[in-house]
Amino acid sequence: MEKDFEIDVEILDEAGFNASMIGISLSHDQDPKDMPKVARRLAPMDMGHNKFLESMMVWFMVRSPRYVWQQADTYRISTKQSESTMHTVMRRSLRISDFEVDGITRSYLAQLNKLIKDDKFFTLKKRMPESIMQKRVWCMSYKTLRNIILQRSHHRLPHWKSFAEQALRLVQHPELLPSLDGPKKKNEIPPQIGICLTLNSRVRIGSNYWKVHRFLDGGFVLMVCVAGGGPYNMILPEDQVINENLL
């Protein structure tokens, strides 16, 4: 069965892994050769723990309909170089293949080509459907790619899940990125954690019981009220919860 949407992703280049491993090693004066294991542990932990992902860069070639690119512009910590309709749209007649599947009728395509023939550039730009396909070189860090996967994998536009699937298949270090099986809703605990904590669960630490206030990638925000003060917040990493059996 043919898909009713299109997005094609290629990798042009990737860089920064070795330099980022050296960066991680500086914290405790460790051997950079030992840092890939540490990187896998830190990668899911936000709040600054995984900032090394900002030093790892990847360049994609993406062909996608224009209405998807409008959403992609929300990720400002990235750069894009794109095909220019300003410079190219008048060079030849448009074809069905220039648009997404079922993105244009033949009669409307004929109207657009009539505008090209009559040199009506401004009118053509105003009437161009958002289903027109456009290539862009999209450069981003692994941190931005991580955010896209977490925020867009369950988006109503299927293009985003397809982008995430293709990116995870193509990048050199998918082990440092979230899987597509992550949480669908805010404050839903990721299934890979494998522990029974939910919102308002109580965790005993010392003499106090802390309540799970909300979830983070790779950790939890706990809150407690004690006699004479509070509430107090604490961020507890996921691995500490598991290793110390704080359930």
C-alpha positions in Angstrom: 0.0 0.0 0.0 1.4 3.3 -1.0 2.0 5.9 1.7 0.0 9.1 1.4 3.0 11.2 2.6 6.6 11.7 1.7 9.8 12.5 3.5 13.3 11.3 2.4 16.4 11.5 4.6 20.0 11.0 3.8 23.2 11.6 5.9 25.7 14.0 4.3 28.3 14.1 7.2 28.7 13.6 10.9 31.4 14.9 13.3 32.3 15.6 16.9 32.1 12.2 18.6 35.8 12.0 19.6 36.0 15.6 20.7 32.9 15.2 22.8 34.4 12.1 24.5 37.5 14.2 25.4 35.1 16.8 26.9 33.4 14.2 29.1 36.7 12.9 30.3 37.8 16.3 31.7 35.3 16.2 34.6 37.1 13.5 36.5 40.4 13.4 34.5 39.6 10.0 32.9 40.8 8.3 29.7 38.7 9.4 26.7 38.7 5.8 25.5 36.6 4.8 28.4 34.0 7.6 27.8 31.6 5.9 25.3 30.1 3.8 28.1 29.8 6.9 30.3 28.2 8.7 27.3 25.5 6.1 27.0 24.6 6.5 30.6 24.6 10.3 30.5 22.8 10.7 27.1 19.2 10.3 28.5 19.9 12.7 31.4 19.0 16.3 30.7 19.5 19.3 33.1 23.1 19.6 31.7 24.3 16.1 32.2 24.1 15.3 28.5 25.5 18.6 27.2 28.2 16.7 25.3 25.5 15.9 22.7 25.7 19.6 21.7 29.2 19.0 20.4 28.1 16.1 18.1 26.9 17.4 14.8 25.1 15.8 11.9 24.2 17.0 8.4 21.0 15.6 6.8 19.7 16.0 3.3 15.9 16.0 3.7 13.3 16.2 1.0 9.9 17.1 2.5 6.7 19.0 1.7 6.8 22.7 2.6 4.2 22.5 5.3 6.5 20.2 7.3 9.4 22.7 6.9 7.2 25.3 8.5 7.1 23.2 11.7 10.8 22.3 11.5 11.7 26.0 11.8 10.7 25.8 15.5 14.1 24.1 16.0 16.2 27.2 15.9 19.3 25.6 17.2 20.0 24.2 13.8 20.8 25.6 10.4 19.2 24.9 7.0 20.2 25.6 3.4 17.3 25.0 1.0 16.2 24.8 -2.6 15.0 28.3 -3.6 11.7 28.6 -5.3 12.6 32.3 -5.8 15.4 31.3 -8.2 14.2 28.0 -9.7 10.4 27.8 -9.9 10.3 29.7 -13.2 12.9 27.6 -15.0 10.7 24.8 -16.1 7.1 23.5 -16.0 6.1 21.8 -12.8 5.4 18.1 -12.6 3.2 15.9 -10.5 6.4 14.4 -8.9 7.3 17.9 -7.6 4.5 17.6 -5.1 3.7 15.1 -2.3 1.6 12.1 -3.1 -1.9 13.3 -4.0 -0.7 16.8 -3.3 -2.1 18.4 -6.4 -4.6 17.7 -9.2 -3.7 17.8 -12.8 -6.0 20.6 -13.5 -4.5 22.8 -10.8 -1.0 21.8 -12.0 -2.0 23.1 -15.5 -3.0 26.4 -14.0 0.3 26.8 -12.2 2.2 26.0 -15.4 0.1 28.5 -17.3 1.4 31.1 -14.8 5.0 30.0 -15.4 4.4 30.3 -19.1 3.0 33.8 -18.7 5.8 34.9 -16.4 3.4 35.6 -13.5 5.9 34.9 -10.7 4.2 36.7 -7.9 0.8 35.1 -8.6 2.5 31.7 -8.8 4.1 32.2 -5.4 0.8 33.0 -3.8 -1.0 30.0 -5.3 1.7 27.4 -4.8 0.4 24.5 -2.7 2.1 23.7 0.6 2.5 20.1 -0.7 5.4 21.1 -3.0 8.5 19.1 -2.1 11.6 21.0 -1.1 15.1 19.7 -0.3 17.1 21.2 2.6 20.5 20.5 4.1 19.6 20.4 7.8 22.5 20.7 10.2 21.9 20.0 13.9 23.5 18.7 17.0 22.6 15.3 18.6 20.9 17.3 21.3 18.6 18.9 18.9 18.0 15.6 17.2 17.2 14.1 20.6 14.6 16.8 21.2 13.0 16.2 17.8 12.7 12.5 18.5 11.2 13.0 22.0 8.8 15.8 20.9 7.7 14.7 17.5 7.7 10.9 17.2 4.0 10.8 18.1 3.1 13.9 16.2 -0.1 13.8 14.1 1.9 14.5 11.0 3.4 11.0 10.2 6.4 12.7 8.5 8.0 13.3 11.9 8.0 9.7 12.9 9.4 8.7 9.5 12.1 11.3 9.9 13.0 9.9 13.4 13.0 6.3 12.1 15.3 7.2 9.1 17.6 9.4 11.3 18.1 6.6 13.9 18.8 4.2 11.1 21.4 6.4 9.5 23.4 8.2 12.3 26.6 6.7 13.6 25.7 6.7 17.3 21.9 5.8 17.7 22.7 4.4 21.1 23.0 8.0 22.3 19.5 8.9 21.1 16.0 8.0 22.5 14.1 5.1 20.9 10.8 5.6 19.3 9.2 3.7 22.2 9.4 6.7 24.5 6.5 8.4 26.4 3.5 9.6 24.4 2.3 12.0 27.0 3.9 14.6 29.2 4.7 13.0 32.6 4.3 9.5 31.3 7.2 7.4 32.6 9.4 5.9 29.8 8.9 2.1 29.5 12.6 1.4 29.4 13.0 2.5 33.1 11.2 -0.7 34.1 10.1 0.4 37.6 6.8 1.1 39.1 6.8 4.8 39.7 3.9 7.0 38.8 3.0 10.6 39.7 2.4 11.0 43.4 4.3 7.7 44.2 6.2 8.0 47.5 9.9 7.4 47.8 11.6 6.9 51.1 15.0 8.7 51.4 16.4 8.8 54.9 13.7 9.6 57.4 11.4 11.4 54.9 9.0 10.2 52.2 9.3 12.2 49.0 6.5 12.4 46.4 7.1 12.1 42.7 6.2 15.5 41.4 7.0 15.1 37.7 9.2 13.1 35.4 12.3 14.1 33.5 14.2 12.3 30.8 16.5 10.1 32.8 15.2 11.1 36.2 12.4 12.3 38.5 11.5 15.5 40.3 10.6 14.7 43.9 9.0 17.0 46.4 8.7 16.8 50.2 7.2 18.9 53.0 8.8 18.6 56.4 8.0 20.0 59.7 8.7 23.7 59.8 9.4 24.2 56.1 8.9 23.2 52.5 8.0 22.1 50.0 11.5 21.1 48.9 12.4 19.8 45.5 15.0 17.2 44.6 16.0 15.8 41.2 16.8 12.1 41.4 18.5 10.3 38.5 16.8 7.2 37.2 19.9 5.0 37.8 20.0 6.0 41.5 16.3 5.0 41.8 17.1 1.6 40.2 20.4 0.9 41.9 19.2 1.8 45.4 15.8 0.3 45.0 14.0 3.5 46.0 10.6 2.2 45.0 
